[in-house]
Amino acid sequence: VVAPASLKKFIVGSGQTEKCIIVREVYKRWEVEAADDNQADAAGLAYVVAAITGKYEMVNNAQREVVAKLTAAPVVKMKRRKGE
């Protein structure tokens, strides 16, 4: 699962971005003409998957941070028993 803020960070470099900026950046970065923000999100997600699988070479630290977070092993918290 890719959180909206993570997707925005992967595409634009910041998780706090307006949807209209996402459409523009998807076109500027990958030359994908998205009809709306949903198509821009889908294109961005495709590039996230391509980056994870090694088919897209990430071009900035924001993209590397997002992929590192998505591919990190989950942290499992153990519940303490009473008296421990």
Stockholm file with secondary structure:
# STOCKHOLM 1.0

chainA/1-84         VVAPASLKKFIVGSGQTEKCIIVREVYKRWEVEAADDNQADAAGLAYVVAAITGKYEMVNNAQREVVAKLTAAPVVKMKRRKGE
#=GR chainA/1-84 SS CCCHHHHHHHHHSCSSCCHHHHHHHHHHHHCCCCSSHHHHHHHHHHHHHHHHTTSSCCCSHHHHHHHHHHHSCCCCCCCCCTTC
#=GC SS_cons        CCCHHHHHHHHHSCSSCCHHHHHHHHHHHHCCCCSSHHHHHHHHHHHHHHHHTTSSCCCSHHHHHHHHHHHSCCCCCCCCCTTC
//
